[in-house]
Amino acid sequence: MNPLQQLQALGQSPWQDNISRDQLLSGELAHAVGAGDVTGLTSNPTIFQNAIAGSDDYDESIGLYAQRDMGTEDIFYSLASEDIQEAADIFLPVYERSSGSDGFVSLEVSPRLAYETEATVRDALQLWQRVDRPNLMIKIPGTRAGLDAITAAVSAGVNVNVTLIFSVQRYAEVMDAYMDGLEQRLGRGEEIVKLASVASFFVSRLDTLVDARLDELAATHPEASKMKGATAIANARLAYDLFRQTTASPRWDSLSAAGARVQRPLWASTSTKNPQYRDVFYVESLIGRDTVNTMPPHTLEAFKQHGHAKRTITLGLDDARTHMARLSQLGVDMSSITDTLESLGVAAFADSFDELLAVIEKRSQILVQERT
């Protein structure tokens, strides 16, 4: 049993944070799933931008769609839906084997809609119907506008992956939004046993910003330099503690009795950004039951080769609280930092989406000309 499989024995699902057509065509993804190394997959606009702009694997489909006078955005979602459908079919045995608790593949709503509730809901429902796979999850940003969209999508029977969560406070609101959606379904007499959701908590990006602030403070507060590289783990562990409290509450007990599945915390952005940190630092530090860790291929391979799998997510809770309190004493405004990270995350995905559409538009014109 390799370390990725050991994670699963400890209750954590290793997912791949990447998709591209060559992985599907070559059988690379199917091999990883068949070997038992990965049990789900996530995508985002940046991942698709890299996949489509970085290869000609999509050109045949782009040319065909362009000849039908399809709009650029519709061409993208046709390409993405094809990849996501094929990936979902590859993971279907995992989904069935786990009785619908794992084996999910995620597709994100348009990042242009991150601050528009009703438009996000419409997009989520359209993508859910378009891909038409039971193990699909629709990614909805955990912005304030996204909270009501999460509730509406879950209420409509859509599996939801809530993305771009950075603060414990927003995470509490996300869990509440999920439970609201479940309760609305139950109130209409509809089943909830097949619904699944994850809440994607972004990890390493937090250290990137906080460490920079600690570097600034080190001149007047020497202890600040010793606090670097600890904030993201502390934040995630406090989030997991809140998850455990929430799923032990009377409100959750009522939902669980009706067949509800817990909304698992998903650790995203777990590749190491600082070369001074161990390459599997954010994987090894956040292992626990009812969690997911989505990793880019190089992090998956690194953990498979030299990762240590043991339950760590519940360790050092008092230290985590002390660390966050000390940051506040030093004047590190965590609310401002997490708000900034949310804004930057939304903007980065929107920029990638715009760049992606520009690539598709240019290729569409070239390919149509070549075929006429």
C-alpha positions, 0 to 999 in steps of 0.5 A: 500500500503506497502513501496515497492509498494509506491516506484513504485508509485514514479517511482522506480522499486524494483527488487530482487537481488537473485535467487535460485531454491528453490524460484522457486519450493516453489512458494516464488518468484511467491508470491512476484511478485503476491503480487506486491512487486517486479517487476524484478530480477537480478542475478550474478555469486556469487548469483548462486554460493551460490544457487548451492553450498548451496543446492542439488536442482540442483543435478538431473539436474547436474547428467542428464547433466553430463551423456550427457558428457556436459562440466562444463561451459555448465552445469552451463549455462543450470542450470542458463538458466532453472532458468532464464527462469522460473523466466522470465515467472513469471515476464512476467505479469509485463512485459506485464502490463508495456508494456515492460518497467519492469518485467525483469530478468538478466543473466550475461555473463561469468565474465572471459570475462570482458576485452574481447569485441568480446568474450563478444558480442558472449557470450551475443548473445548466452545467449540471444538466449538460454534463449529466453525470451522477458523480459531477460536482459543480464548483461555486465560489464561496463569495458572499453572493455565492452563499445563496447560490450554494443553497439554491443549487443544493436545494435543486439537487446539485452536488456542489464543490464550494471553492475559494474559501479562505477564512474560518468565518466564511467556512461556517457560512458555507456549511450553513448554506449547505444545510439550508439547501438540504433542509429546503429539500426535506421541507418539500418532501424530496430526498437528500441521500444522494447529494454530496458536497465538499468545501474547498479551503485554500491553504498555501496561498494564505502562508504566501501573504501572511509570511510576507507580512511577518517578514515586514514585522520581523524588524521590530518583532524578531519572533515574527520570523519564527511564525512563518509557514504556520498560519495556513495549517493552523487556519485549516486545523481550526476549520476542521475543528469547526467541521467536527463541532458542526457535524456533532450539532443537533441540527446536523443530527436531524439532517443525518437521520434523514440521510444527509452526507457530511460536506467534507472539507477539501484542502486545495492549493496544497502544492508548496509555493515556498521552496524552503518548505517540504514539497508535501508539507501541506499534505502531510499536515492535514490528514484526517477522516472525512476530508479530501486533498486535491493535488496537482500531479507533481504533488500527488507523485511526490506524496506517493514517492516519499509522503508520510501518511498519519492522522495529523489534522487534529494535532496542535489545536491549542497551538493553532489558536495561540498562533492566530491570537499572536498574529492578531497581537502583532497587527496582522489583520486576517480578515483583510488578508482572507478578503484579499485572497478571495478577491485575488482568487476570483480575479485570477480565475476570471483572467484565465477564463478571458485568456482561454476564450481569446485562445479559442476565438483565435483558433476558431478563426484559423481552423474555419479558414483552413476548412474553407 
